[in-house]
Structure formats: structure tokens, C-alpha cells
Amino acid sequence: MIALRALGAEDAALVAELQSDCADYIALETGQAPGPAHVAGFFDDAPPGLSADQIFAMAICEGERPIGLLNWSQGYPETTDAYIGLLMLVPTARGRGIGGEVLSQVIRAARNRHCTRLLLCVFRDNPAALRFWQAHGFRHRQTTPPATFGARTHIRDELSRAI
């Protein structure tokens, strides 16, 4: 069973451990090894203008065992939108349908908060992620200008779907 557990600053060591386990994704995103700045970014990176009760930093757990990180928010870019900032699974959890289970839980939670659309961005350098999201009904909305994350510059495709 997949469960989502809210995280706070007191869980920084767990976030660091999961980011270390997902060093391949951190390297794709930033061109760097995981470190303290990435942990802080997990908790601090949020869309502009949202309050703390609209931002959800979570551990993805299989039973009691944390296997990934999720960060999503409610109210961005429009008040009835939800936005996934990160869905990251440890390599041994990938390709097992867990991402789809997590997505279903996010959709339920977003609907409970009266959201009608879910958005996210995918790095062009991550075609597997693009295929995953498209297989779950997301469609291209727009392409973002290049943005720098750590030592890497990315073009991202923003995707959306009705929920």
C-alpha cells in the first residue's frame, strides 16, 4: 500500500537520504550531487504567492518505508489549480505503478480542495517522465524559457489535465 506522509523541517535527514538515493534525478536536474541546499530547496521551493497551508511536502511510503518525495501545491497558477513541483521515486520503486498510485492520491486531495486542473513541468532532458505524464492524461500547455537549476539550464514543458 502506498501512503503519503506530511514532512516538516524536522524530517530533513529523511529528505537528504531520499535525495541521496535519487542522486540520478538530482544530477539530471542540477548537474550536482545531492546536498544541504537540495534539502532546503525541497521545503522552500514553492510557487509565488501561496501560504503554508497551500503547500504540501510529503514522503511517499510503501507501507512504513519511505521510497520517494512529493511536493505539490494548491492555488497556482489559478485558485482552482493544483501544481506538482516534484514526484521523485527511488530507482527500485520506479516502473512498478507507484507513480500512478501517487498521482491518484494527489488528484483526490486536490479535488477535495476544489481544484479542477492539475499542472506540472517536465525537463526536456527527461523523456521518460514526459511519457509517464502523457500516459496519465497530461497534455502540453506551454514551453517555458530556459531556466537554470544548479549547474544545469533546462527548457521545460508545462503539462496539464482536468481533474
N, C-alpha and C positions, 0 to 999 in steps of 0.2 A: 504494500500500500504506500502510495506517495502522499506525503503531507508537507504543508508549508508552515514554517515556524518563523514568527517575527524575530528580528535581530535588532540589537541595540549596540551602543559603543562598547558595552561590557563583553560583547562577542567578537571583539577584534581579532583575538587569537584564532578563533574558528574561521573567520573570513580569510585570514592570512594563510591558514592551512589549505583551505579550498582553492584559493588563488594559486598557491604553490602547486597543488595537484592539477590545476588547469593552466600551467605555465605556457602551454602551446597557444592557448587563446590570448593570454596576456601579451605574449610575444607578437602575435598577429595584430593585436590592437595597438600596442605601444612600441614594439621593437625592443622591449626591455624585459628583464626578469622581474617577477613579482616582488614587491617591497612595500614598506610602510605607506608610501604615497598612494599605492593602489588600494590599500585597505581604507585609508581616509576617503579616497575617491568613491569607493562603494557606498559609503554612508553619506557623503556630501554632495555627490553629483545628482542634481535634480533639475527638472525643467524650471524655468523662471516663474516667479510669482506664486508658487504653491506654498501652502502651510504644511507643517509637520504631519498633520492628520490626513494629508493627501498623498503622502509618500510612504511606500512600503518596501523596506529592506528585509529580505527573507532568506532563510535556508530552505533548500529543497531536501527533504529527508525520505529515505526508503526505510520504512519502519522508524527506528530511532537514529539511524546512521545518516549524517549529512552527506549529500552527494552533489550538491550544487548550490548556486546562488541565483536569486531572482530579485530584481529591483523594478518596481512598477509604480505608476502614479495615476491619480485621478484628477481630471480637470485641466488637462493640457493636450493639444493647444486650445481646445474649446472646453467649456464647462461640462459638456456631456461626453467628453472623450476620456479614454484611458490610454496610457502610454507605457510600453515595456521598454525600459532602458537596458536591461540585461537579463538574459536567461542563459546561464552557463552551467554545464554539467561536467563532472569528472569524466575522463575518457572511458572508463569502464561502464559508465551509465549511458553513454551515447548509443544511438541506434537501437534502443530497446523499447521505444514508445513512451518513454518517461516525459520527454518534452511535450508531447501531445497531451499527456495527463495534466502536466503543469499548466499548459495553455487552457485546458478546460476549467481548471480551478480559478485561473485569473479571470476568465470570461464570466464565470458565475459571480465572483466577487465584484467585478466591475458592473455587471447588471444590477446587483444588489445596491450599488451606489448610483444607479440611474444613468449609467453610461450606455451609449448606443453605438460607439465606434471604438476600435482598438487600433493603435498605431505603433510603429517601431521603425528603427533604421537598421539596415544591414550594410556592412562593409562590402564594397565590390570585390575585395580580396577574399571573401568568404562565400564562395558559390554553394557550398553545402548548406549553409544557413539560409541562403536565398531559396533553395529548393525546398527546405523544410517548411518555411513560412508560406511559400506559394502552395504547397500541398495541403496546408491548413486554411486555405481560402483567402490569403492576403494577396493584394494586388498593388502594383506600382502606383504611387501617388505623385511623387516628385523625386528629382535627383538633387542632392544638396551640393553646395560649393565645397571645394576641398577644405578639410579641417585637419588640424594637427592634434594627435593624441600621443604624448610622449615624444618618441623619436620618429614616428610614422605619420604621414599625411594620407588621408583617405578621402575618397569620394564615397558617399553613402546613398543608398536608395531607400527612401521612406516608403513604407508599405502600410496599407490599412485594410480593414474589413469591418463590415457591420457586425454587431453582436446583439 
